[in-house]
Amino acid sequence: IIGGVTSSHIPAVGNAIADGKTQEPYWKHFFDGYKPAQEWLHSYAAAPVIVRGEVIGFLNVNSATPGFFTPAHARRLRVLADQAAAALENARLYHETTRALDRLQALSQVSRVVNSSLDLDQVLTTIAHFAAELSGSDAAGIYELDEEQQVFRISASHNTRPEFVQAVNSENIKIGQWTIGRAAATRHPATTID
């Protein structure tokens, strides 16, 4: 049922047990894989929850009464599934808006610090702090290019252990090396996945 509802976006009504269809190829994998359902599930209806043209979930109802659900039940279920889709989309938009507001507030704070301080260390440390906060990261660092030696060194950080800073700075990371050096060489953000 779920697969059919997913591809067709049309509410489905299932009475497979009551109609003796549990061993038919369409139903067999479901009932063989979920034996407890056979003990009580005798009628089932499902409607897709669709947001922006994509199925993101299902609203389903079950009954122990054989043949309980009719196409009319499925149509009413579709209305409720549409309401669930609207609620989920509203929640997503609210969350997205809240995150955007948080980012703007953080950027505003960074801007205030940058414009009000002549202390470069404080400014860079504040930027590292907000970089970690805005990205949901555990720590952040700002690397500067030592122009004389042509290597990157951590000049400011947030929530970074001093021994880590020392170890990284002793590596003498050059342009093109590590993720940092690749980002510098390509002039584009780069990531590394563990």
GITA-V94149 format. One record per backbone hydrogen bond with DSSP energy under -0.5 kcal/mol. NH is the residue of the N-H (numbers start at 1). CO is the residue of the C=O. Records with the same first field share a line. If there is no record, write none. Layout:
NH: CO  CO
//
This chain:
5: 1
6: 2
7: 3
8: 4
9: 5
12: 46
14: 44
15: 13
18: 42
19: 15
20: 17
21: 16
24: 21
27: 24
28: 24
29: 25
30: 27
31: 27
32: 28
33: 29
34: 30
37: 34
38: 34  35
39: 35  36
40: 36  37
41: 37
42: 40  63
43: 63
44: 14
45: 61
46: 12
47: 59
49: 57
50: 48
51: 54
54: 51
56: 49  54
57: 49
59: 47
60: 58
61: 45
63: 43
66: 64
67: 42
68: 65
73: 70
74: 70
75: 71
76: 72
77: 73
78: 74
79: 75
80: 76
81: 77
82: 78
83: 79
84: 80
85: 81
86: 82
87: 83
88: 84
89: 85
90: 86
91: 87
92: 88
93: 89
94: 90
95: 91
96: 92
97: 93
98: 94
99: 95
100: 96
101: 97
102: 98
103: 99
104: 100
105: 101
106: 102
107: 103
108: 104
109: 105
110: 106
111: 107
112: 108
113: 109
114: 110
115: 111
116: 112
117: 113
120: 118
123: 119
124: 120
125: 121
126: 122
127: 123
128: 124
129: 125
130: 126
131: 127
132: 128
133: 129
134: 130
135: 131
136: 132  133
137: 132
140: 158
142: 156
143: 141
144: 153
146: 144  151
147: 145
150: 146
151: 146
152: 173
153: 144
155: 142  153
156: 142
158: 140
164: 161
165: 161
166: 162
167: 163
168: 164
169: 165
170: 166
171: 167  168
172: 169
173: 152
176: 181
177: 174
181: 177
182: 178
183: 179
184: 180
185: 181
186: 182
187: 183
188: 183
194: 192
//
